[in-house]
Amino acid sequence: MDRELPPQSDFPMQSTRNKSLAERIWQYKFHYIIVIPAFFLVFGLKIMPFLNGLYASFLEYKPYLGVGGSPWVGWDNYKALFQSPEFRSALGNTLTYKIIYIVAGGVLAFGAALALSGIRSGKLRSWITSMFVLPYVIPSVVLGHFAMLMFSATSSPLGPADRLLLGESGPFRMILLALELLKYGGIPMIFALAAIAATHSKIGDGHSGATFGRLNALPAAKAVAAVMLLQLAMITTTDFELLHTLFNPLVMDTAMTVDLFVYQMGFLQMNTGPAFSATILSYGLQLALALAAYFIVRGTLLDSLFQRDADPAADLKGGSAVAGGVVGVAGTGLVLFVLYFIFVDPFLSQSSTEIPLTELLRMPNVALSAVLFWGATLISMLVTITLAYPMTARRLPGGTLYRILLIAVMGIGTGTLFEYLQFRWLGMVNTIYPIAIVGFINIVSAFVLKSIFNGQYGHLKEQAELEGRGEFATLFILFLPKIWKPLLALGALQFIVLWNSYLPSLLYIADSSKHLGMMQFLNAMYMSDQFGIDRSDPILYRIGALLSLPPLVLFLLLRKWIVGGVLLGGLFKR
C-alpha cells in the first residue's frame, strides 16, 4: 500500500481550484520548463516535416526546386487522388481489412480472457498469457518469411501443396489476418485479464453481487472495447513490414493498402503528388478518430485500461478451468510451433550451401545496431519522461491543449516521405544518423506512462500539491521512483521496435554492406540468387533466428514488467 507523504508544513495550503490562472501557471512553471527541450525535438523532427509535407501536397513538387520553388496547384493533387482507381481500391482494402481485424481481434481477446480467467493458478495464467504476447517481439519480416515457407507449394516443411495460397487473394488476406492476430492479438487480452483481476480485487468473490458476468465478462468487455476504440486511431495503417514482405503481384488488386500505395508512389516512383495527398488524407482521418477515441476512453473506459489494483498473477475464482486449459494449451501450442520453426528447425536442417554464415551476416553491423538502438532508446526514455510529467498535473493550465497536440503529433508516425525529404535536405541520407534519430520520439509511451502514474499514484501527486511541495522535488521523490519499472519496460519495447524494423535501413542507406538490424536478413533473402542459395535454405533462416534472439531474450527477462498498460504502445508502433 502507498504510504502517505509526510507533511512539510502545519499551515493549511491554498487549494489549486481557488487560485487564479496566473497563480496556477506560476505554480506549475516547472511542468512548462521541463518540456521545452523535448518540444523543440518534436517540432524539428515531427511537426516541421509534416507542415512542409502539408504545404507540398498543394504543389507540383519538384525535388530539385524544393518546397519554396515548386509551382502551386491547389487542390489538384487531392482531386486526382480521388479520381485514381488505384487509391480508391487501396483505401477500400485498408478500411475493410482493418475493421475485420479490429472486430476479430476484439472477439478473440474477449473469449480468450474469459477462458483463461478460469485458470485458478495466477502464476500459471501469467506464464500462459506471456506466451500469447510473445509473438509481438518476433520481427514482422521474420514472421512473414516463416509464413512464406509454411505455405510454399514446393518447400514447406509440412509437405508439398497443389496451390500457392499466398498468390490467391482470399487465402492471402486470411493468412495476413492470422499473422497480425498472432502477433498483436495477445495485447487486448492482457488488458481484459487485468480488468478482471482488478474487479476481483475490488469486489471480492464472496460479495452478494459477485456473478461471473459482473466479475469477469463486464470488465473484460469494457477493456476490450477501450482497446478497439483506440485502434481506430490507426484505421488506415497496417503492419507495413509484414505486408511488404508477403506482397506479390498476384494479389496486387486486393492486397494493396494505403501504406503500400504511398510507398510505391512516393519512394519508388517519386510521384509525390499522390503520395503527399494520400498521407495527409490518411492522417486527417486517423487524427479525427484518435481524438474521438481518446475523449471517449478518457471519459468512460480509462479505468478499464490502467487498473490500480490489477495483479496479473492473482488467483481468480469463477469461470471454467476446462475452457481455460483448452485455450491455454491451444494458444501455447501454436506459439511453440512458430518458435520451433523460427529458432530451432533452421539449425537442425542441413544447408545445401558451403557459404559461411558470417559472409551473409556482418557481425560488426550487428554490434553497431545494438549500440545505435540502445543510444536512441535512452534518449527516447528521457523524452518520454519530460513529455509525460506535465500530464500528471490534473489542473495544469493548457493541459488539454497539450494532450491534443501530442495526439496530433502521434498520428504523424515515422517512415513518412516528409521525414525522408527532410533528412535528405539535411544531407543525412546514406548515413546511420536517421536510423537512430527516428527512434528519439515515442509519444505513445508518454501517454502510457502518465496513465499508469495517474491511475496508481495520482492521489499522491495531488497530496504533494496541496502540501506545497515543489514540482522539481516531486519529479525525483515521487514520479521517477514510482514509474521506473514501466519506464524500463517501455524502453525495452522501444529497443525491440527499433531492432526489429528494417524500414529505416531500407529508406536511408543505399549501400547494402552498411545495412543494420533486420535489413541484413532481408538482404540475405534478396541476394540469395546471387549467392546461388535457394530461398528455403536453412542458412537464410538462421540469420533471421539469430537476429530475432535479442528481442526474445529481452522480453523474457522483463516479462513481469512488460504487461498491462505498457503493451498499449505495441498496438501503435507499426
C-alpha positions as CSV (number, residue, x, y, z in Angstrom):
1,M,0.0,0.0,0.0
2,D,1.2,3.5,-0.8
3,R,2.3,5.5,2.2
4,E,1.1,9.0,2.8
5,L,3.7,11.7,2.2
6,P,4.9,13.3,5.4
7,P,3.5,16.9,5.6
8,Q,6.0,19.7,5.1
9,S,4.1,22.3,7.0
10,D,1.4,22.8,9.7
11,F,-0.1,25.6,7.7
12,P,-3.1,24.8,5.5
13,M,-2.3,25.1,1.8
14,Q,-4.4,27.0,-0.6
15,S,-6.4,24.7,-2.9
16,T,-5.4,24.8,-6.5
17,R,-9.0,25.3,-7.5
18,N,-9.1,28.7,-5.7
19,K,-6.1,30.1,-7.4
20,S,-6.1,32.5,-10.3
21,L,-4.9,31.4,-13.8
22,A,-1.7,33.3,-13.4
23,E,-1.1,31.8,-9.9
24,R,-1.7,28.3,-11.3
25,I,0.7,28.9,-14.3
26,W,3.4,30.0,-11.8
27,Q,2.7,27.0,-9.6
28,Y,3.2,24.6,-12.5
29,K,6.0,26.5,-14.1
30,F,8.4,23.6,-13.8
31,H,6.0,21.5,-16.0
32,Y,6.3,24.0,-18.8
33,I,10.1,24.4,-18.4
34,I,10.8,20.6,-18.4
35,V,9.0,20.0,-21.7
36,I,10.9,22.7,-23.7
37,P,13.8,20.6,-24.9
38,A,11.5,17.7,-25.9
39,F,9.1,20.2,-27.6
40,F,12.0,21.6,-29.8
41,L,12.9,18.0,-30.7
42,V,9.3,17.1,-31.5
43,F,8.9,20.3,-33.5
44,G,12.1,19.7,-35.5
45,L,11.6,16.0,-36.2
46,K,7.9,15.7,-36.5
47,I,5.9,19.0,-36.8
48,M,8.2,20.8,-39.2
49,P,8.5,17.9,-41.8
50,F,4.7,17.4,-41.5
51,L,4.0,21.1,-42.2
52,N,6.3,21.1,-45.1
53,G,4.6,18.0,-46.4
54,L,1.2,19.5,-45.9
55,Y,2.2,22.6,-47.9
56,A,3.8,20.4,-50.6
57,S,0.6,18.5,-51.1
58,F,-0.8,21.6,-52.7
59,L,2.3,21.9,-55.0
60,E,3.5,20.2,-58.1
61,Y,6.5,19.3,-56.1
62,K,9.9,19.1,-57.8
63,P,12.7,17.7,-55.6
64,Y,15.3,19.9,-57.3
65,L,13.2,23.0,-56.7
66,G,12.2,22.2,-53.2
67,V,9.0,23.4,-51.4
68,G,9.8,27.1,-52.0
69,G,10.3,26.8,-55.7
70,S,7.7,24.3,-56.8
71,P,4.6,25.6,-58.5
72,W,1.3,25.9,-56.6
73,V,-1.5,23.7,-57.9
74,G,-4.1,24.0,-55.1
75,W,-6.4,21.0,-54.7
76,D,-5.4,19.3,-58.0
77,N,-3.4,16.6,-56.2
78,Y,-6.4,15.7,-54.0
79,K,-8.8,15.7,-56.9
80,A,-6.5,13.5,-58.9
81,L,-6.2,11.2,-55.9
82,F,-9.9,10.6,-55.6
83,Q,-10.1,10.0,-59.3
84,S,-7.4,7.4,-59.1
85,P,-8.9,3.8,-59.1
86,E,-5.7,2.6,-57.5
87,F,-6.1,4.8,-54.5
88,R,-9.8,4.1,-54.1
89,S,-9.1,0.4,-54.2
90,A,-6.2,0.8,-51.7
91,L,-8.4,2.8,-49.3
92,G,-11.3,0.3,-49.6
93,N,-9.0,-2.6,-49.0
94,T,-7.4,-0.9,-46.0
95,L,-10.6,0.1,-44.3
96,T,-12.2,-3.3,-44.9
97,Y,-9.2,-5.2,-43.6
98,K,-8.8,-3.0,-40.5
99,I,-12.4,-3.2,-39.5
100,I,-12.3,-7.0,-39.8
101,Y,-9.0,-7.1,-37.9
102,I,-10.3,-4.9,-35.0
103,V,-13.5,-6.8,-34.7
104,A,-11.9,-10.3,-34.9
105,G,-9.1,-9.2,-32.5
106,G,-11.7,-7.9,-30.0
107,V,-13.8,-11.1,-30.1
108,L,-10.8,-13.4,-29.8
109,A,-9.3,-11.3,-26.9
110,F,-12.6,-11.3,-25.1
111,G,-13.2,-15.0,-25.5
112,A,-9.6,-15.9,-24.6
113,A,-9.6,-13.7,-21.5
114,L,-12.8,-15.2,-20.2
115,A,-11.5,-18.7,-20.8
116,L,-8.1,-18.0,-19.2
117,S,-9.7,-16.4,-16.2
118,G,-10.9,-19.9,-15.3
119,I,-7.3,-21.0,-14.6
120,R,-7.1,-20.8,-10.8
121,S,-3.3,-20.5,-10.5
122,G,-2.2,-16.9,-11.0
123,K,1.4,-17.9,-11.9
124,L,0.3,-20.5,-14.5
125,R,-2.0,-18.0,-16.0
126,S,0.7,-15.4,-16.1
127,W,3.1,-17.6,-18.0
128,I,0.3,-18.6,-20.5
129,T,-0.6,-15.0,-21.2
130,S,3.1,-14.2,-21.6
131,M,3.2,-16.9,-24.3
132,F,0.2,-15.3,-26.0
133,V,2.0,-12.0,-26.1
134,L,5.5,-13.3,-27.0
135,P,4.9,-13.3,-30.8
136,Y,4.8,-9.5,-30.6
137,V,8.6,-9.4,-30.2
138,I,9.2,-11.6,-33.3
139,P,10.2,-9.3,-36.2
140,S,7.5,-8.9,-38.8
141,V,9.9,-9.7,-41.6
142,V,10.9,-13.0,-40.0
143,L,7.2,-13.8,-39.3
144,G,6.4,-13.1,-42.9
145,H,9.2,-15.3,-44.3
146,F,8.0,-18.0,-41.8
147,A,4.6,-17.8,-43.4
148,M,6.1,-17.9,-46.9
149,L,8.0,-21.1,-46.0
150,M,5.0,-22.7,-44.4
151,F,2.7,-22.0,-47.4
152,S,5.3,-22.7,-50.1
153,A,4.0,-25.0,-52.7
154,T,7.3,-26.9,-53.0
155,S,9.4,-26.2,-49.9
156,S,7.0,-26.2,-47.0
157,P,8.2,-28.5,-44.1
158,L,4.5,-29.5,-43.9
159,G,4.8,-31.1,-47.3
160,P,4.2,-30.0,-50.9
161,A,0.9,-28.4,-51.9
162,D,-1.0,-28.1,-55.2
163,R,-1.9,-24.4,-54.5
164,L,0.1,-21.3,-53.9
165,L,-2.1,-19.8,-51.2
166,L,-0.2,-16.5,-50.9
167,G,-0.8,-16.0,-54.6
168,E,-4.6,-16.1,-54.2
169,S,-6.5,-13.0,-52.9
170,G,-8.8,-14.7,-50.4
171,P,-6.2,-17.0,-48.7
172,F,-3.7,-14.1,-48.8
173,R,-6.0,-11.9,-46.7
174,M,-6.8,-14.8,-44.3
175,I,-3.1,-15.6,-43.8
176,L,-2.2,-11.9,-43.3
177,L,-5.1,-11.5,-40.8
178,A,-4.0,-14.6,-38.9
179,L,-0.4,-13.4,-38.7
180,E,-1.4,-10.0,-37.4
181,L,-3.7,-11.6,-34.8
182,L,-0.9,-13.9,-33.8
183,K,1.5,-11.0,-33.4
184,Y,-0.8,-8.4,-31.7
185,G,-3.8,-10.3,-30.5
186,G,-2.4,-11.1,-27.1
187,I,-2.2,-7.4,-26.1
188,P,-6.0,-6.6,-25.8
189,M,-6.3,-10.0,-24.0
190,I,-3.8,-8.8,-21.4
191,F,-5.9,-5.7,-20.7
192,A,-9.1,-7.8,-20.3
193,L,-7.4,-10.1,-17.8
194,A,-6.0,-7.2,-15.9
195,A,-9.5,-5.7,-15.7
196,I,-10.9,-9.0,-14.4
197,A,-8.2,-9.2,-11.8
198,A,-8.8,-5.7,-10.6
199,T,-12.5,-6.3,-10.4
200,H,-12.0,-9.4,-8.3
201,S,-9.7,-7.4,-6.0
202,K,-12.2,-4.6,-5.5
203,I,-15.5,-6.5,-5.2
204,G,-14.3,-9.9,-3.9
205,D,-15.6,-13.3,-4.8
206,G,-17.8,-13.5,-1.6
207,H,-19.8,-10.4,-2.4
208,S,-23.5,-10.9,-2.9
209,G,-23.5,-9.5,-6.4
210,A,-20.3,-11.3,-7.4
211,T,-21.6,-13.1,-10.5
212,F,-19.5,-14.3,-13.4
213,G,-20.9,-11.5,-15.6
214,R,-20.0,-8.8,-13.1
215,L,-16.6,-10.1,-12.1
216,N,-15.4,-11.4,-15.4
217,A,-17.5,-10.6,-18.5
218,L,-18.3,-7.0,-17.9
219,P,-14.7,-5.8,-17.0
220,A,-13.3,-7.8,-19.9
221,A,-15.8,-6.4,-22.4
222,K,-15.0,-2.8,-21.2
223,A,-11.3,-3.3,-21.5
224,V,-11.5,-4.9,-25.0
225,A,-13.9,-2.1,-26.1
226,A,-11.4,0.5,-25.0
227,V,-8.6,-1.1,-26.9
228,M,-10.8,-1.5,-30.0
229,L,-11.7,2.2,-29.9
230,L,-8.1,3.2,-29.6
231,Q,-7.2,1.1,-32.6
232,L,-9.5,3.2,-34.7
233,A,-6.7,5.8,-34.4
234,M,-4.8,3.6,-36.9
235,I,-7.7,2.8,-39.2
236,T,-5.6,3.4,-42.4
237,T,-2.4,1.9,-41.1
238,T,-1.3,-1.8,-41.3
239,D,1.9,-3.6,-40.3
240,F,3.8,-2.3,-43.4
241,E,6.8,-4.6,-43.0
242,L,4.7,-7.7,-42.7
243,L,2.6,-6.8,-45.7
244,H,5.6,-5.6,-47.7
245,T,7.3,-9.0,-47.0
246,L,4.3,-11.0,-48.2
247,F,3.1,-8.7,-51.0
248,N,3.3,-10.1,-54.6
249,P,1.9,-9.1,-58.0
250,L,-0.6,-11.9,-57.9
251,V,-2.6,-10.2,-55.2
252,M,-1.9,-6.6,-56.0
253,D,-5.6,-5.6,-56.5
254,T,-6.8,-6.9,-53.2
255,A,-3.7,-6.6,-51.0
256,M,-2.8,-3.0,-51.9
257,T,-3.2,-0.7,-48.9
258,V,-2.8,3.0,-48.3
259,D,0.7,2.4,-46.8
260,L,1.8,0.4,-49.8
261,F,0.3,2.9,-52.2
262,V,2.2,5.8,-50.6
263,Y,5.4,3.8,-50.5
264,Q,5.2,2.8,-54.2
265,M,4.1,6.3,-55.4
266,G,6.4,8.3,-53.1
267,F,9.6,6.3,-52.6
268,L,9.7,4.0,-55.6
269,Q,8.2,6.3,-58.3
270,M,8.9,9.7,-56.7
271,N,5.4,10.7,-57.8
272,T,5.0,13.0,-54.8
273,G,1.5,14.4,-55.6
274,P,-0.5,11.3,-54.8
275,A,1.9,10.3,-52.0
276,F,1.7,13.6,-50.2
277,S,-2.1,14.0,-50.6
278,A,-2.8,10.3,-49.6
279,T,-0.6,10.7,-46.5
280,I,-2.4,13.9,-45.5
281,L,-5.9,12.4,-46.0
282,S,-4.9,9.3,-44.0
283,Y,-3.5,11.5,-41.2
284,G,-6.7,13.6,-41.1
285,L,-9.0,10.6,-40.9
286,Q,-6.9,9.0,-38.2
287,L,-6.5,12.2,-36.2
288,A,-10.3,12.7,-36.1
289,L,-10.8,9.1,-34.9
290,A,-7.9,9.3,-32.4
291,L,-9.3,12.4,-30.8
292,A,-12.8,10.9,-30.6
293,A,-11.4,7.6,-29.2
294,Y,-9.2,9.4,-26.7
295,F,-12.0,11.5,-25.2
296,I,-14.5,8.6,-25.1
297,V,-12.0,6.3,-23.5
298,R,-10.8,9.0,-21.1
299,G,-14.3,9.8,-20.0
300,T,-15.8,6.3,-19.7
301,L,-13.2,3.5,-20.1
302,L,-9.8,4.7,-18.9
303,D,-10.1,2.8,-15.7
304,S,-10.6,-0.4,-17.7
305,L,-7.1,0.0,-19.3
306,F,-5.0,1.2,-16.3
307,Q,-6.1,-0.7,-13.2
308,R,-4.7,0.4,-9.9
309,D,-5.5,-2.9,-8.2
310,A,-4.7,-5.2,-11.1
311,D,-2.4,-8.1,-10.4
312,P,-1.8,-10.3,-13.4
313,A,-0.6,-13.2,-11.2
314,A,-3.5,-13.0,-8.8
315,D,-5.5,-16.2,-8.1
316,L,-9.1,-15.9,-9.6
317,K,-12.3,-17.8,-9.0
318,G,-15.1,-18.4,-11.4
319,G,-15.1,-19.4,-15.0
320,S,-14.3,-22.8,-16.5
321,A,-11.0,-24.4,-15.7
322,V,-11.6,-26.8,-18.6
323,A,-12.1,-23.9,-21.1
324,G,-9.0,-22.1,-19.7
325,G,-7.0,-25.2,-20.1
326,V,-8.1,-25.8,-23.7
327,V,-7.4,-22.2,-24.7
328,G,-4.1,-22.1,-22.9
329,V,-2.9,-25.4,-24.4
330,A,-4.0,-24.4,-27.9
331,G,-2.6,-20.9,-27.8
332,T,0.7,-22.0,-26.2
333,G,1.0,-24.9,-28.7
334,L,0.6,-22.5,-31.6
335,V,3.2,-20.2,-30.3
336,L,5.6,-23.0,-29.6
337,F,5.0,-24.3,-33.2
338,V,6.0,-20.9,-34.6
339,L,9.0,-20.6,-32.3
340,Y,10.3,-24.1,-33.3
341,F,10.3,-23.3,-37.0
342,I,11.9,-19.9,-36.5
343,F,14.5,-20.7,-33.8
344,V,15.1,-24.4,-33.8
345,D,14.4,-26.0,-37.2
346,P,16.9,-23.9,-39.2
347,F,19.7,-25.2,-37.1
348,L,18.6,-28.8,-37.2
349,S,18.1,-28.8,-41.0
350,Q,21.0,-29.4,-43.4
351,S,22.1,-26.4,-45.5
352,S,23.0,-27.1,-49.2
353,T,25.5,-24.2,-49.4
354,E,29.1,-24.0,-48.3
355,I,28.9,-20.2,-47.8
356,P,29.7,-19.4,-44.2
357,L,27.1,-17.7,-42.1
358,T,29.5,-14.8,-41.3
359,E,29.6,-13.9,-45.0
360,L,25.8,-13.3,-45.0
361,L,25.6,-11.8,-41.5
362,R,28.0,-9.0,-40.8
363,M,28.7,-9.0,-37.0
364,P,30.2,-5.5,-36.9
365,N,26.9,-4.2,-38.3
366,V,25.0,-6.2,-35.6
367,A,27.2,-4.7,-32.9
368,L,26.7,-1.2,-34.3
369,S,22.9,-1.8,-34.4
370,A,22.9,-2.6,-30.7
371,V,24.9,0.4,-29.7
372,L,22.9,2.8,-32.0
373,F,19.5,1.5,-30.9
374,W,20.3,1.5,-27.2
375,G,21.5,5.1,-27.5
376,A,18.3,6.1,-29.3
377,T,16.3,4.2,-26.7
378,L,18.0,6.1,-23.8
379,I,17.2,9.4,-25.5
380,S,13.6,8.2,-26.1
381,M,13.2,7.4,-22.4
382,L,14.4,10.9,-21.4
383,V,12.0,12.5,-23.9
384,T,9.2,10.3,-22.6
385,I,9.7,11.4,-19.0
386,T,9.7,15.1,-19.9
387,L,6.6,14.7,-22.2
388,A,4.7,12.6,-19.6
389,Y,5.4,14.6,-16.4
390,P,3.3,17.7,-17.3
391,M,0.3,15.4,-18.0
392,T,0.4,14.2,-14.3
393,A,-0.8,17.6,-13.2
394,R,-4.6,17.3,-13.5
395,R,-5.2,21.1,-13.3
396,L,-2.3,22.3,-15.4
397,P,-3.4,25.3,-17.4
398,G,-3.4,24.4,-21.1
399,G,-3.1,20.7,-20.2
400,T,-6.0,19.6,-22.5
401,L,-4.5,21.6,-25.4
402,Y,-1.1,20.0,-24.7
403,R,-2.6,16.5,-24.8
404,I,-4.4,17.2,-28.1
405,L,-1.1,18.5,-29.6
406,L,0.7,15.3,-28.6
407,I,-2.1,13.2,-30.1
408,A,-1.8,15.2,-33.3
409,V,2.0,14.6,-33.3
410,M,1.5,10.9,-32.5
411,G,-0.5,10.4,-35.7
412,I,2.3,11.7,-37.9
413,G,4.2,8.4,-37.4
414,T,7.7,7.6,-38.8
415,G,9.0,6.5,-42.1
416,T,7.0,9.1,-44.0
417,L,8.0,10.8,-47.2
418,F,8.0,14.1,-45.4
419,E,10.6,12.8,-42.9
420,Y,12.7,11.3,-45.7
421,L,12.8,14.6,-47.6
422,Q,13.9,16.5,-44.5
423,F,16.8,14.1,-43.8
424,R,17.8,14.3,-47.5
425,W,17.8,18.1,-47.2
426,L,20.0,17.8,-44.2
427,G,22.4,15.6,-46.1
428,M,21.8,12.6,-43.8
429,V,20.7,10.1,-46.4
430,N,23.1,7.2,-46.8
431,T,24.3,7.7,-43.2
432,I,23.3,5.9,-40.0
433,Y,22.0,9.1,-38.3
434,P,18.4,9.0,-39.5
435,I,18.1,5.4,-38.3
436,A,18.8,6.4,-34.7
437,I,17.0,9.8,-34.8
438,V,13.7,8.3,-35.8
439,G,13.7,6.4,-32.5
440,F,14.1,9.5,-30.3
441,I,10.4,10.3,-30.0
442,N,7.7,7.9,-28.8
443,I,4.5,9.8,-28.0
444,V,2.5,6.7,-27.1
445,S,4.9,5.9,-24.3
446,A,4.4,9.3,-22.8
447,F,0.6,8.7,-22.6
448,V,1.1,5.2,-21.2
449,L,3.5,6.4,-18.6
450,K,1.2,9.3,-17.4
451,S,-1.8,7.0,-17.4
452,I,0.0,4.4,-15.3
453,F,1.1,7.0,-12.8
454,N,-2.2,8.9,-12.6
455,G,-4.1,5.7,-12.2
456,Q,-2.0,4.3,-9.4
457,Y,-0.3,7.3,-7.8
458,G,-2.2,10.3,-8.9
459,H,-3.6,10.8,-5.4
460,L,-0.1,11.1,-4.0
461,K,0.7,13.8,-6.6
462,E,-2.4,15.8,-5.5
463,Q,-1.4,15.4,-1.9
464,A,2.0,16.7,-2.7
465,E,0.5,19.7,-4.5
466,L,-1.8,20.5,-1.5
467,E,1.2,20.4,0.8
468,G,3.1,22.8,-1.3
469,R,5.9,20.5,-2.4
470,G,7.9,21.8,-5.3
471,E,7.3,20.2,-8.6
472,F,11.1,19.7,-9.2
473,A,11.3,17.7,-5.9
474,T,8.1,15.8,-6.7
475,L,9.6,14.6,-10.0
476,F,12.5,13.0,-8.3
477,I,11.0,11.8,-5.0
478,L,7.6,10.7,-6.3
479,F,7.3,10.4,-10.1
480,L,10.5,8.7,-11.1
481,P,10.6,6.3,-8.1
482,K,7.1,5.1,-9.0
483,I,7.4,4.7,-12.7
484,W,10.9,3.4,-13.2
485,K,9.7,-0.2,-13.8
486,P,7.2,0.7,-16.6
487,L,9.7,3.2,-17.9
488,L,12.3,0.4,-18.3
489,A,9.7,-1.8,-19.9
490,L,8.7,0.9,-22.3
491,G,12.3,1.5,-23.1
492,A,12.8,-2.3,-23.8
493,L,9.8,-2.2,-26.2
494,Q,11.2,0.8,-27.9
495,F,14.5,-1.0,-28.4
496,I,12.7,-4.1,-29.7
497,V,10.8,-1.9,-32.2
498,L,14.0,-0.3,-33.5
499,W,15.8,-3.6,-33.6
500,N,13.1,-5.4,-35.4
501,S,12.4,-2.8,-38.1
502,Y,14.1,-2.9,-41.5
503,L,12.3,0.1,-43.0
504,P,14.7,2.8,-41.8
505,S,17.7,1.0,-43.3
506,L,15.7,0.4,-46.5
507,L,14.9,4.1,-46.8
508,Y,18.1,5.8,-45.7
509,I,21.0,3.5,-46.6
510,A,21.6,2.5,-50.2
511,D,24.8,0.6,-49.6
512,S,23.8,-2.9,-48.6
513,S,27.1,-3.5,-46.8
514,K,26.1,-0.8,-44.2
515,H,22.6,-2.1,-43.5
516,L,21.7,-2.5,-39.9
517,G,19.3,-4.7,-37.9
518,M,16.8,-6.9,-39.7
519,M,17.7,-5.4,-43.1
520,Q,20.6,-7.9,-43.1
521,F,18.1,-10.7,-43.0
522,L,16.1,-9.2,-45.8
523,N,19.2,-8.6,-47.8
524,A,20.2,-12.2,-47.5
525,M,16.8,-13.2,-48.9
526,Y,17.0,-10.7,-51.7
527,M,20.6,-11.7,-52.7
528,S,20.2,-15.4,-52.3
529,D,20.1,-15.9,-56.1
530,Q,23.4,-14.1,-56.5
531,F,25.0,-16.5,-54.0
532,G,23.3,-19.5,-55.6
533,I,21.3,-20.2,-52.4
534,D,17.7,-21.4,-52.5
535,R,15.2,-19.2,-50.8
536,S,14.2,-22.0,-48.5
537,D,17.8,-22.9,-47.4
538,P,18.1,-23.1,-43.6
539,I,21.2,-20.9,-43.6
540,L,19.0,-17.9,-44.5
541,Y,16.5,-18.6,-41.7
542,R,19.4,-19.0,-39.3
543,I,20.1,-15.3,-39.9
544,G,16.5,-14.5,-39.0
545,A,16.7,-16.6,-35.9
546,L,19.9,-15.1,-34.6
547,L,18.7,-11.5,-35.2
548,S,15.4,-12.3,-33.5
549,L,17.1,-13.6,-30.3
550,P,17.9,-10.3,-28.6
551,P,14.2,-9.1,-28.6
552,L,13.1,-12.6,-27.4
553,V,15.7,-12.6,-24.5
554,L,14.8,-9.1,-23.5
555,F,11.1,-9.9,-23.4
556,L,11.7,-13.0,-21.2
557,L,13.9,-11.1,-18.8
558,L,11.4,-8.2,-18.4
559,R,8.3,-10.4,-18.7
560,K,6.8,-9.3,-15.4
561,W,7.1,-5.6,-16.3
562,I,6.1,-5.8,-20.0
563,V,2.4,-6.3,-19.2
564,G,-0.8,-4.3,-18.9
565,G,-0.7,-0.7,-19.9
566,V,2.9,-0.9,-21.1
567,L,1.9,-3.1,-24.0
568,L,-0.6,-0.5,-25.3
569,G,2.2,1.1,-27.2
570,G,2.7,-2.1,-29.0
571,L,-0.5,-1.6,-30.9
572,F,0.6,1.7,-32.3
573,K,4.3,1.0,-33.2
574,R,3.5,-0.1,-36.7
